Amino acid sequence: MRTAKAAKPAKKPAAPATKTVDSPEERLRSLIHRHLVSTLARHEGSASSHDWWVATALAVRDTIHERMIATQAVHNDQNARRIYYFSLEYLMGRLFGNNLLATGMLDCARSALESLGQDFEKIREAEVDMGLGNGGLGRLAACFLDSLATLDYPALGYGIYYEFGLFRQQFVNGNQVEHPDNWMRFGNPWEVVRPEYAQVVRFFGRVENVFDDRGNYRPRWVDTKTILGVPHDIPTAGYGTKTVNLLRLWASKSTEDFDLAAFNRGGYFEAVREQTSGETVSKVLYPNDKTENGKELRLMQQYFFVACSLRDIIRRHLRNPANSWANFADQVAVQLNDTHPAIAVVELTRILVDEEDMSFEAAWEIVGRTFAYTNHTLLPEALEKWSVGLFEKVLPRHLQLIYEINRRLLDAVEVKWPGDNDKKRVCSVIEENGGKQVRMANLAVAGSHTVNGVAALHTALLKQDLFPEFDALYPGKFQNKTNGITPRRWLLKCNPRLSDLITQRLGHENWVRDLDLLRGLEKSADDHAFQKEFMAVKRANKVELAAIIKAECGIEVSPDALFDVQIKRLHEYKRQHLNLLHILALYRRLLQNPGLDIVPRVFVFGAKAAPGYDLAKNIIRAINVIGARINGDSRIGGKLKVAFLPNYRVSLAEKIIPAADLSEQISTAGKEASGTGNMKLSLNGALTIGTLDGANVEIGEEVGGDNIFIFGLTVDEVAALWAKGYNPWDKYNADEELRAIIDWLGSEYFTPGEPGAFGALHHSLMGGGDPYLLLADFRSYSDAQARVDAAYRNPKHWAKLAILNTARMGKFSSDRTIREYAEQIWKIKPVAVR
């Protein structure tokens, strides 16, 4: 008989396992690995640096998207008034480093990648600059997006999603050679495509004159061709905040389906012709407009992005039941960044009149309260004009509305100045000299509630010289908003050595969001120990740039030389060729006196010339060819080196700017609206040599006259010189050295067997009348450079000047600029995201 087993005592319940909370580094590492394997289908053993970069970007983007969704929800819930920024350019550069800083994930990402056996710096360098802009206009827009998000302002940027950027620059025999900038060849991990928000845009056609059933004239725009605008969203994350705004960029697509019948009968190219035509509009940034086809494409680009953006704004506005056309201008502020988006004034008028059946008066009242316009140039030739014939072909209905806008504008001029036809001629949107043209700047002024310049001097000249009649016609419409730069990109990210030193000296990082706090460095300007640390940072940055110069140009340069830097778009008014004349003068002095005691210099250039700008391309070749001769001449003992770094772009600027000793801001007085490169270089401890032009004036006021090298004619002196009658031959004949170097430039010396190689450049100085006054300013410039030489010989003195330049640049934060726009033009308020 079996006996029962004794009952086992019940087990005590097991103690709950202690849950291990992953560290942020472990979570990010897991996300990177998951995106590498699951999203990219890559094995970590064979993944390239680009693969690791994309996987890391996607992991960071996860956090950014969460913040973006939360931001949009808060803005929508509060029905916040928003600023919509219209710009044809956004020179964003690379986003990886900025997004890591903004999200606070930089150290975490570095550790996570290193724990995965990856080189963080190598992976960071795998990112390609986004080809969405060219120069200061686009870089300013990028800085503004950063500040808008950092300051918690509800904002969207609108632009074009260019498949190809301006161009990739190469030098061949000193000449600029342009190659396609296919920046999105391998995709863009930061973007989100939103096909559900696509917009249809119309072009061409004709206007049909019809009347409605009440006898009212109702023109109809018919027989148009259409293309589709598909939005690509790029989140822009604020630093030290949860706000993530959007940059919405439009890619053009065909509205026509693939023609299968044509394909089947062998017409392969015919089958895709309409599709290819539709995609052309957003194909390339700034197509060459020397031809009529190029002009047409430029106008189509401008209208395309404006039409898409306005439709999108209207959709966003009206989806809230609390909104209607009655409060549109109360909720919507649109900033026109230069004249490129000025057609928006007409397009909104057309929508309201033709589609919403408003009276012209009611429509124009909404338009005038919605738009504001930023002017970026004082050069008459740079103020956009389109032929009436081109408008009639591409946008016939808009041309009708432009004539109506102009009629009402001229009526206002008649009231202000009865019978004054000269005033009407100046103010008219239609220019009639040598063929009728539409003046886009006049249109923007007429259709905006506020017009602003971008530096105090620039705004004064706008009111005094460019638009004095409009200033009188619309009292109070013109304001100044001096440009600024984001300290996140242009100090914290690009110059980590200096950023760390500043944080260490100030004892906090608050300066990153309040640049005025850099004033705390002033008391250390005479501190010898801090001077040594400051200049050690500068030298380390110069060592890095020297390596880049060696790799890119094959030129050995010494980091102990003075790094003399001019980096900006190549244009006559920016006067890179004045810099070249001084280089030639130094070279000649050394050849005639090899023992001449001068501070060794490395002249660093970075610039692209517009493909159709022949003289600018001739200047590039002259700098390259003459630089090569100087670099290879053993007679001067390496005292001068010239390096023209190819393919200037944001990521290259981030390497050059921290290493610069001297910042060349030498435009002809009255020609540069503001400049922002001058701010970036000064913020990073470079001293400025410059004219009293653009924001140089205000930089001088901030850093102090003893801490900047000012030379040249002032705006008033330039005007007086032209009024008196300027002849460059007088300067040529009166200055032996100047005469010698200009003759040298015009000879075959630097281009044996190639006479007249620099003929275009030489002619512009002499036969062409020296329109940008290089000869008039040369001696003053040369004397200022001698003062630079003397100052650099005293390391303690130079260090003090450099520290004071960094310390006193607080005014030039784009945060200050954006606050002024928000409070004085846009009337928007910050909206915190928790």
BAGUVEX-89244 format. One record per residue: x, y, z of N, C-alpha, C in turn. Coordinates in steps of 0.2 Angstrom, whole numbers, plus 5000, padded with zeros to 4 digits. Atoms other than C-alpha are relative to their C-alpha. Example, Ala and Ser with C-alpha at 12.3 -4.5 7.8 and 13.67 -1.06 7.14 Angstrom:
# residues 2
500449945000506249785039500450065000;499649944999506849955036499650055003;
***
This chain:
# residues 834
500449945000500050005000500450065000;499649945000500750174995499850055005;500249954995500850305008500050074996;500049935003500450485004500650035002;499449954999501850605002499950065004;500149944995502050735015500050064995;500049945004501550905008500650045000;499449965001502951015002499850075003;500249934998502951185011500050054994;500149955005502351325000500650044999;499449955001503751424991499850075001;500149934999503951594996500050044993;500049965007503551714981500750034999;499449975001505151764973500050075000;499949925000505751944976500050024993;500049975007505352044960500850024998;499349985003506952064949500150075000;499849935001507752234950500050024993;500049985007507352314934500650054998;499549965001508852394926499850054995;500249945005508552564918500650024996;499549995004509552584903500250085000;499749935000510652744902499850034993;500149975007510352874888500449974995;499550025005511952814880499849934997;500250065002511252634880499450004996;500649995004509552684873500250024993;499849975007510352784859500449954996;499750055004511552644855499649954997;500550055002510152524854499650034994;500449975005509152644843500550004993;499649995006510652674831500149934997;499950075003510952484829499349984997;500750025003509052454826499950034993;500149975007509052584812500549984995;499550035004510652514805499749944997;500350075002509852344804499350004997;500750005002508052374802499850054995;500149955005507952534792500450004994;499650005005509452524782500249934997;499950075002509652334781500849994999;499350015000511552344785500349965005;499750034995512652234794500650045003;499549954997513752324806500749994998;499450015002515252234800500250034993;499949975007515052304782499850074999;500349945001514252464786500550054999;499649945002515052624779499950055005;500149944995515352784789499350044998;500749975002513852854779499449965003;500650044997512752704785500050025007;500049984992513252744803499750075001;500249944999512952924800499250014999;500750005001511152894793499749975006;500350034994510752774807500050045006;500049964994511252894820499650064999;500549955001510353034812499349985001;500750025000508752934811499949995008;500250014993508952894830499950065003;500149934997509153074834499450034998;500649985003507753114823499449985003;500650034996506553004833499850055006;500249954994506753124848499850074997;500349945003506553274836499350004998;500750005002504953214829499550005006;500450004994504253184846499950075002;500049934998504653364850499650044995;500449965006503953424833499349995001;500850025000502253334835499850045006;500249964994502153414853499950074999;500049935001502553584847499450024995;500549985004501353584833499349995003;500650014996499953514845499950075004;500049944996500353664857499850064996;500149945004500353794843499250004997;500750015002498653724836499550015005;500549994994497853714853499950075002;500049934998498253894856499850044995;500149965006497853944839500550064999;499549954999499454044840500150044993;499849965006499854184828500749984998;499350025002501354124817500350044995;499749975005502654194807500249954994;499850045006502954114789500550044996;499449975003504654154782500149974993;499950025007504754154763500750024998;499349995003506554134756500149954995;499850045005507154064740500649965002;499450044998508754004749500049995008;499850024994509153914765500649965000;499450035000510953884767500149965007;500050034993510853754781500649975002;499450044999512453664779499949935002;500150074997512553504789499650015007;500449994995511253474802500249955006;499950054995511953324812500350035007;499749974994513053424824499550055004;500549954997511753564827499449965003;500650044997510353434830500249975007;499750034994511453344843500150055005;499949954995511853504852499350025002;500649974999510053564851499649955005;500450054996509353404859500449985006;499650024995510753384871500349935000;499850075001511353224864500749994997;499450005003513053264858500549955003;499650054997514053174871499849935000;500350075000512853034872500149964993;499950035007513053004853500749984999;499350025000514853014854500249945004;499950064996514952884868499749944997;500450065003513652774859500449974994;499750025006514552774843500749975002;499450034998516252744851499949935003;500150074997515552594861499849954995;500250055006514952524844500649994996;499450015004516752534838500150054994;499949965006516552684827500350075002;499749934999517452854825499550054999;500649955000516252994829500250054995;499849955005517253124819499949984993;500150035007517353014804499350004998;500750015002515552984804499650074999;500249935001515153164807500150034993;499749985007516153204791499649974994;500350045005515053084781499450044997;500649965002513653214780500250054995;499949955006513453324764499650065002;500349944999513053504765499350004996;500650005004511253534760500050064995;499949955006511253624743499450044999;500749965000509753744747500250075000;499949935000510653904746500750024998;499449975003512154014740500450045005;499549954996512754154751499650025006;500249974994512254274765499350005001;500750004999510454274761499749945003;500250064998510254094763500249985007;499750014994511354084778499650045006;500449964995510354224787499449965001;500750044999508754124784500149945005;499950064996509553974792500150025007;499949974993510154074807499350025003;500749984997508354144809499649945002;500450064998507553974809500349975007;499750024994508753924823499850045006;500249964995508354074833499250005002;500850004999506454064830499849945005;500250064996506453884838500350015007;499750004993507653924852499650055004;500449954996506554074857499349985001;500750024999504953974856499550044996;500549975004504154074842499749954995;500350045005502853984832500250024993;499749985007503653984814500049944996;499850055005503753894798500450044994;499649985006505053924784499749974994;500250025007504553904766500550014995;499549995006505653874751499949954995;500050055005506153754737500449955002;499650064998506753584739500549984993;499650015006508153594725500449935000;499750065000508753434719500850014999;499349985001510453514714500150075003;499849934997511253654724500350044994;499749955004512153804716500549964995;499550055004513653694709500549985005;499450024997515153604715500650034997;499549965003516653714712500749965000;499350035001518353644705500450054996;499549955004519853744699500449964995;499650035005520653694683500450054996;499649955003522153794677499850075003;500249944996521553924690499350024998;500649985002519853934681499549965005;500650044996518153894691499749964994;500450055004517353744683499449975005;500550024996515653704689499749934998;500350075001514953524692499450005004;500650014996513253474698500149995007;500050014993512953484716499449955002;500550054999511953324718500049985008;499950014993511853344737499549945003;500550054997510353224739500149934997;499950065004511153084729499849945005;500150064996511052964744499550015005;500649994996509453034752500250055005;499949954994509253154767499649975006;500450034995508753074783499650055005;500349954996508153234791499350024997;500649985003506653254779499449955001;500650045000504853194780499650034994;500449985005503953194764499250005001;500849994998502053254765499650004994;500450005007501253204748499250025001;500749994998499553224757499850085000;500149935000499853414757500250034994;499849975007500353434739499550054997;500449955003499753584730500150004992;500049995007499353614712500150074998;499849935002500153764703499950014993;500149995007499653844687500550054997;499649955003500653934674499750014993;500249995007500454004656499350014999;500749995002498754004648499850074998;500249935002497754164645499450025005;500549974996496454274653499450014996;500650005004494654254647499650065004;500449944998493654414649499249985001;500750024999491954364656499650045005;500449964995490454434666499649955004;500550044996489454354680499350014999;500749995001487654344681499750065003;500249944997487554504690500350064996;499749955004488454594676500750035002;499349984998490154604685500549974996;499550025004491754584676500449955005;499750064996492554414682500549974995;499550035005494154374672500249935003;499950064998494554194672500749984996;499350035002496354114670499949934997;500150065003496153974658500549974996;499550045004497053844647500750005003;499450004997498453834660500349935000;499750064999499753704662500150005008;499950014993499953634680500649955002;499550054996501353554691499850005007;500150024993501253484708500650025004;499549994995502153544723499949965006;500050054994502553414736500550025005;499649984994503153464753500549955003;499550044996504753404761500150045006;500049974993504753444780500749995003;499450014996506453474789499950035006;500149974994506253494807500650055002;499449954998507253644815499950005008;500150014993507553604833500350065004;499749954996507853744846500549985005;499550024995509253744858499850025007;500249994993508853724876499350005001;500750004999507053704873499749944996;500350055003505753584867499750014993;500349985007505153684852500449974994;499750025007505453604835499550034995;500449975005504753714821500249964993;499950035007504753664802500250044995;499949975007505553714786499749954995;500450035006504353664772500350024994;499749995007505153644755499649974995;500450035005504253614739500449974994;499750035006504853494726499449994994;500450005005504053504709499949934997;500150065003503253354701499450014995;500450005006502253324685499349985003;500650034999500353314686499749954995;500150055005500353214671500249935001;499850074999500353024672500549984994;499550035005501652924663499649984994;500450015006501052904645500249934997;499850075002501052714643499949994993;500150015008500352724625500650024996;499449985004501752824619500649965002;499550044999502952714628500049934996;500150065004502252554620500150014993;499950005007502352624603500750024998;499349985001504252664606500250075001;499849934998504152844611500250015007;499850004993505152824627500150075003;499949934998505653004628499450045000;500749975000503953064623499649985006;500450034995503252954637500150045007;499849974993504153044651500150084999;499949935001504253224643499750045005;500449954996502853304653500349995008;499750014994503553224669500650035001;499449975000505253284666499950085000;500149925000504653464662499750025007;500349984993503653464679500550005005;499550014995505153414689500650054999;499549955001506253554681500050055004;500149944997505553694691500550005007;499650004994506453634707500649964999;499550045001507853544699500750035002;499449974998509253674702499950075003;500049944997509653824713500350054995;499749955004509853984703500249984993;499850015007509853924685500250064996;499749945004510854034673499550044997;500549965003509754174668500250054995;499849965005510754244654499649994994;500450015005509554164642499250015002;500749994999507654194640499749945004;500250064997507354014645500250005008;499849994993508354044661499650045004;500449954997507354194665499349975002;500750034999505754104663500049955005;500050054995506253964674500150035007;499949964993506854084688499350035002;500649974999505154174687499549945002;500450054998504254004688500249975007;499850034993505253944703499750055005;500249954995504854104712499249995001;500750014999502954084709499849945002;500250064998502953904711500049995008;500050014993503553904729499650055004;500449954996502554064734499349974999;500750035000500953984727499949945004;500050054995501253824736499950025007;499949984993501653904752499350045002;500649974998500154024752499449955000;500550055000498953884748500149965007;499950044994499753784763499850045006;500249954994499553934775499350015000;500749995000497753954770499749945002;500250064998497453774772500149995008;499850014992498253774790499550055004;500449954997497253934794499349985001;500750025000495553874789499849945003;500250064997495653704797499850015007;500249994993495353784814499350034999;500749975000493453814816500050085002;500049934998493953984825500250054995;499749955004494754054810499650014993;500449985006494054134794500550054996;499649955004494654264781500050065005;500149944996494054394794500650015005;499449994995495554354806500649974997;499550035003496754294793500750045001;499449964998497954444795500250005007;499950004992497754434814500449935002;499750064998498454254814500649984995;499550025005499654254799500450064999;499549955002501254354797500549974995;499650035005502254324781500650054999;499449965001504054394779500349984993;499750015007504754414761500750015001;499249994999506654384762500250014993;499849975006507154494748499450004995;500650005005506154514732499849944997;500250065003506154334726499349985001;500750024999504554294735499550064999;500449955000503754464731499449994996;500650025004502554384718499449985005;500550024995501654324734499550065001;500549944999500854504736499449994994;500550005005499954474719499649935001;500450074999499554284722499550015005;500549994995498654324738499450044998;500549965002497754464730499549964995;500450045005497254344715499549955004;500450054997496654214727499350035003;500549974997495554334737499550034995;500449975005494854424722499649954995;500250045005494654284709499649935004;500350064997494254134721499650015006;500449984994493554214737499550054998;500549955002492554344727500050065005;500049944996493154484738500150064995;499849945003493254664732500750015000;499349995000494954724727500250045006;499949974994494854844742500149965006;499950044995494554714754500649955000;499450055001495854594747500650045002;499449964999497154734747500150025007;499949994993496854774765500349945004;499750064997497154594770500749994998;499450015003498654584759500550055004;499549954997499454744766500149995008;499850014993499254684784500349935001;499750065000499954514780500850004999;499350015002501654544772500450055003;499549954999503254624777500649984996;499550015005504754644766500750025003;499349984998506654634770500450014993;499649985006507754724757500749985002;499350024999509554654755500550034996;499549975005510354764742499950074999;500049935002510754944738500250004992;499850005007511354894720499450004996;500650005005510054944707500049944996;500150065004510554804696499849935003;500250064996510254674710499250005002;500750004998508454734712499649974994;500350045005507454604702499550044996;500549985004506454654687499949954995;500250055005505554544675499650044994;500349975006504954594657499349995000;500750015000503154624655499849944995;500250065005503154504640500149935004;499950074997503854364651499449995005;500650004996502454404664499449984996;500650015004501154404651500049924997;500050075002501754234645499949955006;500050054994501954144662499550015005;500549984995500754234673499650064998;500449945003499554334663499550035004;500449974996498254354676500350045005;499649964996499554414688500250074998;499849945003500054544676499450055000;500549965000498354614675499950035007;500149984993498254624694500650055002;499449954999500054714694499850074998;500249945003499354844683499450045004;500549974995497854874695500350025006;499649984994499054874710500350074998;499649945002500055004700499650064999;500549945001498555114695499950035007;500249984993498055124714500650045003;499449974997499855164719500150074997;499949935003500055304706499550055002;500649954997498355374712500350035007;499849984994499155384729500650054999;499449965001500755464722499750074998;500449945002499555594713499850045006;500349974994498755634729500550045004;499449974996500455664738500350054996;499649955004501255754724499650014993;500449985005499955824712500450024994;499749985006500555824694500749994999;499250015000502355764698500149934996;499950075004502655634684500749975002;499450034998504455614690499949955006;500150044995503855544706499649944998;500350065003502655434697500449954997;499650055004503955364686500549965005;499650034995505055324701499749955004;500450044996503755244711499649944997;500450055004502855144697500349935001;499850075000502954954698500249984993;499950015007503054964679500650054998;499549955002504755034673499950004992;500250005007504555094655500750024996;499349995004506455134650500249944997;499750065004507055024636499649945001;500450065000505554904637499750005007;500450004994504254884650500249945005;499850054995504854784666499650015006;500449994994503954744682500650005006;499649994995504954804697499849975006;500250044994504854674711500150045006;499949974994505554784724499550055002;500649954999504254924721499449965002;500650044999502954794721500049975008;500050024993503554724738499950065005;500149944995503654894746499250025000;500749985000501854934740499549955004;500450054997501154774746500149985007;499850024994501954764763499950055005;500149954994501554844780500650035003;499449984997503354854785500649984995;499450025004505054864775500650015004;499449994995506654844784500649994996;499350015002508454854780500449965005;499750054996509754744788500750025003;499449974996511054864795499850085001;500249934999510855044802500250044994;499849975005511855114788499649994993;500350025005510955014775499350035000;500749985000509155064781500050084999;499949935001509755244781500050024993;499949995007510255234763499449984996;500750025004508655144758499550065000;500549944999507655294765500350064996;499749945003508855424758500149994992;499850005007509455354741499649954996;500450055005508455194735499350025000;500850005000506655224741499850075004;500249944996506555414747499350024999;500749985002504855434738499649965004;500450044996504155284746500050015008;499949984993504855334763499550065002;500549944999503855504761499349984999;500750025001502355414754499749965005;500250054994502255284768500450025006;499649984994502855374784500049945005;500050064994503455244797500149934997;500050065003503455104785500749965000;499450025000505355084785500349995007;499750014993506255004800500749974998;499350045000508054934803500049945004;499950064996508354764809500749974998;499350025002510254734809500149925001;500050085001510654554804500449975007;499650034994511354434817500149924998;499850075002512054254817499949965006;500250044994511654104828500749985004;499450024997512954074841500149935001;499950074999512553894842500449974994;499750025006513153864824500750035000;499449975002514453994823500550025006;499550004995515353974840500049935003;500050074996514753824850500249944996;499950065004514753704836500750004996;499450005005516153764824500650015004;499449994996517353814838500049985007;500150034994517253694852500550025005;499449994996518953734859499950075003;500249934997518453924861499450005004;500650014996516753874867500149985007;499850024994517453774881500450055004;499649954996518753904886499550065003;500449954997517354034887499649985006;500450034995516253924897500449995007;499650014994517653884909500250075003;499849934997518154074911499450035003;500649964998516354134913499649965006;500350044995515853984924499349974999;500750025001514253944915500049994992;500150005008513553904897499450044998;500649965002512154034898500150044994;499849965005513054134885499749974993;500250035006512454014872499350024998;500749975002510654084873500050075002;500049934998511154254879500750034998;499449995002512654314869500350065003;499849944997512754484878500549985007;499650034994513554374893500750004998;499350005002515154374883500450065003;499749944997515454544890500449985006;499650024994516054454905500749984999;499350015001517654414896500450065000;499649945000518154594895500550015005;499549994994518954594912500649954999;499550055001520054444906500550024994;499649985007520754544890500750015002;499349994998522254594900500449955004;499750064996522554434909500449964995;499550035004524154364902499849924999;500250075001523654184906499449984996;500650015004521954194898500250024992;499849985007522754284883500449944997;499650055003523954134881499549944998;500550055002522454014882499650014994;500449975005521454114870500449994993;499650015006522854114857500249934999;499950075001523253934860499549964996;500550025004521553894854500050024993;500049975007521754004839500549964996;499550035003523353914835499849934998;500250065001522653744837499549994994;500549995005521253794825500450014993;499649995006522553854812500449944998;499750065002523453694813499549964996;500550045003521853604808499950034993;500149975006521553734794500649994995;499450015004523353714788500049934997;500050075002523053524786499550004994;500550005006521453564775500350034994;499749975006522453684764500549954997;499650055003523753554762499649954996;500450055004522453424757499750024994;500449975006521453534746500450034995;499649965005522753644738500749984999;499350025001524353554740500550055002;499649954998525053704749500249995007;499850004993526153704765500050075003;500049944997525753844776500249995008;499850014993526353884794499550035004;500649984995525053904808500350065004;499749944997526254044815499950064996;500249945005525854154800499450035002;500749964999524454284801499649974994;500550025004522954204793499550054998;500449955003522154334782499549974996;500550045003520454274777499550054997;500649975003519154334764499649954997;500450055002517754214762499350034999;500649975002516154274753499849994993;500150005007515254274737500550044996;499649965004516354334723499650054996;500349945004515754504717500450065000;499649955001516554654711500050055006;500149954995515854764725500349975007;499750034994516554644739500850014999;499349985001518254684731500549955002;499450054999519254524732500650024996;499549985004520254604718500450065003;499649954996520754744730500549965005;499650044996521454614742500649974995;499550025005522354544726500650054999;499549945002523154714722500550015006;499650004994523854714740500549955000;499550065001524554544738500650014995;499549995005525454594722500550055003;499549954998526154744731500549975005;499550034996526854644745500549954997;499650055004527554514733500550044996;499549965003528354654723500550035005;499549974995529154734739500549955002;499650064998529854564744500549994994;499650025006530554534726500650065000;499549955000531454704727500450015006;499750004993531954684745499949945004;500150064997532154504750500050005007;499950004993532654554767499450045004;500549964997531054654770499749975006;500350034994530354624787499350015001;500750005000528554584786499849945004;500350054997527454474796499849954995;500250055005527254304786499250005000;500850005000525454294780499849944995;500350045004524354164773499350034998;500649975003522954234762499549944998;500550055002521454124762499450034997;500649985003520054144750499549944999;500550055001518454054748499450034997;500549965004517154104735499849964994;500250025006516054054721499750064996;500249955004515654164706499449974996;500650025004513954154697500249974993;499750035006514154044682500050054994;500049965006513654184670500450075002;499749934998514754324679500749994998;499450015003516254324668500650045004;499549964997517254464677500249965007;499950034993517054374694500449944999;499650065001517754214686500750024998;499449975002519154314679500450025006;499749984993519554374697500249945003;499850074997519554194703500649974997;499550035003520754144690500750045001;499449964999521954294693500249985007;499850014993521954254712500449935000;499750075000522354064708500750004997;499450005004523654094695500650045003;499549964997524554234704500249975007;499850034994524454144720500549944999;499650065002525253984712500750034999;499349975002526754094706500350025007;499749984993526954174724500249945004;499950064996526854004732500649964998;499550035002528153934722500750044999;499449965001529454074722500450005006;499550014994530854034734500350065002;499649934998531554214733499650035006;500349964994530254274746500049965006;499950044993530654134759499449985003;500650024997528854084761499650055004;500349954996528354244769499350024997;500749995002526754254758499849934997;500350065003525654104754499250024998;500749995002523954114744499649934999;500450065001522653974746499350024999;500749995002521053984737499649935001;500350074999520053834744499449994996;500550015004518853764732499349985003;500750024998516953734734499850035007;500249964993516653864748499349985002;500750024998515153804758500050015008;500149994993514553804776500549965004;499550054996515553654782500750025000;499349975001517153734775500150065004;500049944996516753904783500149985007;500050024993516553814800500749985002;499350014999518453764798500450064999;499649945002519053924791499950065006;500149944996518254054803500349995007;499650004993518953984820500750014999;499349995001520653994812500250074998;499949935003520554174805500350045005;499849954996521654304812499750074998;500249945003521154444800499449994996;500650015004519354464793500050064995;500149955005519254554776499350024998;500749985001517654654775500150074996;499749955004518254774761499650034994;500449985005516754814751500050084999;500049935001516554984743499450035004;500549984996515655094755499350024997;500749995003513755104752499849944996;500250065004513654934743499849945003;500250064996513554804756499550015005;500649994995511854794765500249995007;499850014993512554714780500649965001;499550044999513654564779499849965007;500150044994513554414792500749965001;499350035000515354344788500450045005;499649964996516054494797499849995007;500250024993515054444813500349945002;499750074999515554264812500750005002;499350004999517354304811500250045006;499849964994517454434824499849965006;500250044994516454324836500549955002;499550054999517854194834500750035001;499349974998519254314838500450024995;499649975006519754384821499950075000;500149935001520054564819499850024993;500349975007519154664805500550054997;499849945004519954764792499550014995;500649985004518554854783499950074999;500249935001517755004776499450015005;500649984996516355094785499349984995;500550025004515054994776499649945003;500450054997513554884781500050005007;500050004993513654814798500750015003;499349984998515554854799499950065005;500149944996514955024806499849985007;500250024994514054944820500549955004;499550044997515354814823500650045003;499549954998516654954825499750045006;500349974995515455044837500049955007;500150054994515254884848500749985003;499450034998517054824848500550065002;499649944999517855004849500550014994;499649985006518755104836500849975000;499350024999520455044843500149934999;499950075001520054864840499749974993;500250025006519654864822500450054995;499649965005520554924806499650034995;500449975005519555044796500450044995;499749965005520055124780499550024995;500349995006519455194764499550065000;500549955001518155314758499349995004;500650024997516555334767499450014995;500650005005514755334759500050074997;500049935003514755524758500650024996;499449985004516555534752499949974993;500150045007516055404738499650044996;500549965004514555514733500450064997;499749935002515655674733500549984994;499550025005517055584722499649994994;500450015006515755534709499750064997;500349935002514955704709500550044997;499449965003516655784706500249984994;499850035006517055664693500749965001;499550044999518155514696500449974994;499650035006519555464684500649955003;499550054997520555304690500750024997;499349995002522055364679500350055004;499649954995522355504691500349975006;499750044994522655384705500649954997;499550045003523655274693500650044999;499549965001524755414688500450035006;499749964994525055484706500349955004;499750054995525555314714500449954996;499550045004527155234707499849925002;500050074998526855064717499349984996;500750025003524955064711500149994993;499950015008525455094693500449944998;499650065002526754954693499649945001;500350064999525654824700499449994995;500550015005524254864688500249984994;499750025006525354854674500349935000;499850074999526054694680499449954999;500650045000524354624682499750004992;500250005007523954674664500549974995;499550035004525554594657499949924999;500050075001525954414652500449975005;499550024995527154394667499749935003;500350064997525954274676499749954996;500350045004525254194661500450004993;499649995006526654174648499749964994;500350035006526054144631499350014999;500749994999524354194636499850085001;500149934999524154384633499350025001;500749984999522654474640499649955004;500450054996522254324652499650045005;500349964995521754454665499750074997;500249935004521154584652499350025003;500649984997519354584659500150045007;499949974994519954624676500450074999;499649945001521254754670499650054997;500549955004519954844659499550035005;500549984995518754854674500350065004;499649954995520054954684500250064996;499749945004520655064670499550024995;500449985005519655074654499350005002;500750014998518055024663499850055005;500249944995518155174675500149985007;499950024993518555074691499350015004;500749984997516655074696500049985008;500050014992517055004714500650035003;499549964997518455124717500649975004;499450044998519855004720500650055001;499449955000521155134715500050055005;500249954995520355264726500249985007;500050034993520455154741500749965001;499550044999522055064738500550025005;499449984996523355174747499750005007;500350014994522155184762500049935003;500050074998521954994762500749985002;499350034999523854964761500350035006;499849974994524155084775499749965006;500350044994522854994786500349935001;499650064999523754834782500650005003;499449994996525354904788499950005007;500249994993524454944804499849935003;500150074998523854754805500749975001;499450035000525654704802500450025007;499749974994526254814817499749975006;500350034995524954754828500149935002;499950084999525254564825500749995003;499350024997527054584830500050005008;500150004993526454614848499549955002;500550054999525654454853499550025006;500549984994524954524870499550054997;500549945003524154674861499549964995;500550035005523454564847499549965004;500550054996522754434860499550055003;500449954997521954584869499450024995;500449985005521154644853499549954998;500450065002520554474848499549985006;500550014994519754444866499450055000;500549955000518854604865499550004994;500450015006518154564848499549955002;500550054999517354404854499650035006;500449984994516754484871499550054998;500549955002515854624862499649994994;500550025005514854534849499349985001;500650024998513354504859499450034996;500649975004512254624849499949964993;500150035007512554524833499749935000;500350075000511654364839499350014996;500750005003510154324828499449995005;500649994995509154304844499850075001;500149934999509254494846499650024994;500349985006508754514828499349975000;500750035000507254394829499550035005;500449964995506654474845499750064997;500249945003506554634836499550004995;500550025005505654564821499349985004;500650034997504454474833499650065003;500349954997504054624843499850064996;500249945003504054764831499750004993;500350015007503554694814499549945000;500450055001502754524816499449995006;500550004994501854554833499849935002;500150064998502054374838500349995007;499750014993502454304856500249935000;499850064999503354154862499549955002;500550054997502353994865500549945003;499650054997503253874877499749934999;500250075001503153684874500349965006;499850034994503253584890500249934998;
***
